[in-house]
Amino acid sequence: MSYVDEVYELVVAKNPSQPEFHQAVKEVLESLRVVIEANEEEYRKEALLERLTTPERQILFRVPWVDDKGQVQVNNGFRIQFNSAIGPYKGGLRLHPSVNLGIIKFLGFEQIFKNSLTGLPIGGGKGGSDFDPKGKSDREVMAFCQSFITELYKYIGADTDVPAGDIGTGAREIGYMYGQYKRLTGLYEGVLTGKGLTYGGSLARTEATGYGLVYITDALLRDHGQSFKDKTVVVSGAGNVAIYAIQKAEQLGAKVVSCSDSTGWIYDPEGIDVELLREVKEVKRARLTEYAAARKSAEYHEKKNGEHGVWNIKCDIALPCATQNELDIDDAKALVANGCKVVCEGANMPTTMDATEYLQKNGVLFICGKASNAGGVATSALEMSQNSERLSWTFEEVDSKLKGIMENIYKNISEAAKKYGMEGNYVAGANIAGFLKVAEAMKAQGIV
Ligand code: NDP
């Protein structure tokens, strides 16, 4: 059996009931096959793939807190410190009822390659909890965040592990976590990113993942003699990534006609009014029904079981920005049938593997999240740099660095794909380019 297949079987056997983690490992190993097979003897002897797929450290902990009725609640807390070969662990904290160990491991594993692709010195990690901030009072969210950090603070630090936001963890949660970290340690240091601007946050971090997604899509389009101008774009999600992807795509001349949340989706043929969407989602934290109520041209559709509405809308470009496995094989078929030519992932692993293969086989230009949503973590690393030098850069400075980083990622993934005989396969290109740097650093540092 080949080394790749052997290691995949081992991962499945050692990590039972973690389908998302298996899926992420399979996708990466499959596209690395050609590189691994060229160095099989050396990698096998050093157990490089076994080490790469086993987290350096997994921290699982209890998070007790008291709700507004005086009832004690208990959640599970997770931090996976996956790989520190090229820098301190870096990756977000997800707060969502669906969070479990397998999901955090899939996200942490992906993060290793994504962080490597940014060209910045950051290792891979991820964390979170099955706590749901939705419907909780500010005091309850604070109680949870303080309890979460009271355990986690022992394992993180500006030079060891620097968590950030993710689904359910926005500026409010980061603020409460930072306050508790500072209180426990007495250190005013860049231990978390996504901080508010008054206490060490970076300008353009809020916009970074969505803007970065559009910058890399634009680089891809330009490489194929096209642009965003007058293109119809379909976006899923209505959170941080989706909102700023919509804003930047519209600034570049596209018409974005959809967005969605966990209960429904919007079709707005006149183009999404991004300021209204921000008001509904960022300020009021309300449902998309409020967007539809305030805008004549918008249709609201309740999400039906197993159906992902927005992918049936005719478009040139699709940007999935909600969550994992939200674009499946039926959605991919609908997109191709409707003439969609480009899919770039804003979320982490939103496209299932068979859907990805279908899109690629049908000539759709496809960039996977670990490359196309790396703008968020890249800008988090820029926040770390600003914290270290005790300076704040202007919005334009950060935004222009972000643009440069995304264009560089596009260049690196397309060159890596070409070099290994898979021109135009940006999934393979991203995995190969991300892997080679980490593998070289791991080899140089010996068996650790
Ligand atoms: P947010 O919490 O801000 O928004 C998530 C959006 O997706 C919301 O509209 C939410 O709906 C919807 N959503 C969440 N879970 C589900 C689900 N199970 N089914 C359908 N819709 C769902 O998160 P972000 O925008 O920050 O993150 C979105 C994706 O991008 C995630 O995969 C995240 O890991 C990834 N990502 C985020 C980065 C960042 O910087 N924020 C960086 C890199 C990747 P509702 O409003 O109803 O909750």
Boltz pocket constraint, residues with backbone or C-beta under 6 A from the ligand:
constraints:
  - pocket:
      binder: B
      contacts: [[A, 165], [A, 166], [A, 167], [A, 168], [A, 169], [A, 205], [A, 209], [A, 237], [A, 238], [A, 239], [A, 240], [A, 241], [A, 242], [A, 260], [A, 261], [A, 262], [A, 263], [A, 286], [A, 321], [A, 322], [A, 323], [A, 324], [A, 346], [A, 347], [A, 348], [A, 373], [A, 374], [A, 376], [A, 377]]
      max_distance: 6.0
